[in-house]
Amino acid sequence: MKIRTIKRVVSEYYDIDLDNRCRKVRYSLPRKITVYLCKALTDKSYSQIGQYISNEHHTSLMYGNNKIKKAIKGKFWDDKRIQKDVKKIKRILEKL
């Protein structure tokens, strides 16, 4: 799986531009989900992923990835929505 493909699918799913560096949840959550999926579905490092996602620093990507991991485990208030979105996006990616 390529980072570009994951980024495109997440971008289309949320109907946003993932290169937008806005810190609003509308943009930051999809970026975090993209990082989570990139780490789960590729063998790329955080630095390599950051080159494709808003040129983010690898420590920011690690933080975002950990937030999504915790949400998937049910540790945040809107984790059900995050869990549902991640499952749907994974299904879309599996069909490609």
N, C-alpha and C positions, 0 to 999 in steps of 0.2 A: 504494500500500500504506500502511496506517495503522499507526502505532506500536502502538496498542492491539491490533491484530490480531496483529502479530509477538509482542508480549508474551504474549498469550493462548496462541498456538501453542507458544511455547517453554516457558511455564509448564505446559501440559498434557503436552508431550513429556517433561519432567523430573519431572512430578508434584510441583511445588513452588510456593510463593508467591513471586514475584519481588520483592515489596515487603518481604520479610524481609531485614533489613540484616545478618544473620549473615555473618561473614567466612569461614565454612567453605567448602571447595571445592564442596560439594554445592549451595550457593547462589550463590557468587561466579562460578563458571564459567558457569552459565546466564545470569547478568546480563551477563557480558562478551560472550557469544554474541548475546544480544539487542541489545546496543549495536552489535556488528559488523553484524548483519543490518539494523538500523535505518539505519545509515550507508550500507550497500550498496543498500538497497531504497527509501529515501526521500530527500528533499532537506532533511531537518531538521538543525538545528545540534545540537551536543552539549548546549547549554543546554536546547533544546526536548525532546530525548530524555530528559535528566535529570529533567524534570518528571514523566515517566511512569514512570521506573525508580527507585524508592526515593529520589527527590529528590536524586540524586547530583550532586556538583559536576562541572562539565564537564571538569576536568583528570583526575579519576578515570576518567571515561568514555573520554577519549582514551587513557589508559594501558591500560585494559582492551581497547579496540579494537586497539591495537598488539600486545598479547599474543596476541590471537586471530589477527591477520594473520600473525604470526611462526609460530604453531602450524600454520596452514594451509600455510605454506611449509616445514614440517618442522623447526622449530628447537627443539622441546621433547620431553620424554620421552613424553608421552601425546598427541602430535599426531595420531596415526592415529585415535584415538577422537574427538578434536575435529573432524577433517576429516570423518569419517563422520557425526557428529551434525549438523554444519552442512549437509552435503549432504541428509540426510534431512529436516531442518527446511525447507530451501529447497524441496524437492519438495512438501512439505505446503503451504507458502505459495503455490506456483505453482498448485495445484489450487483455491485459494479464489477 
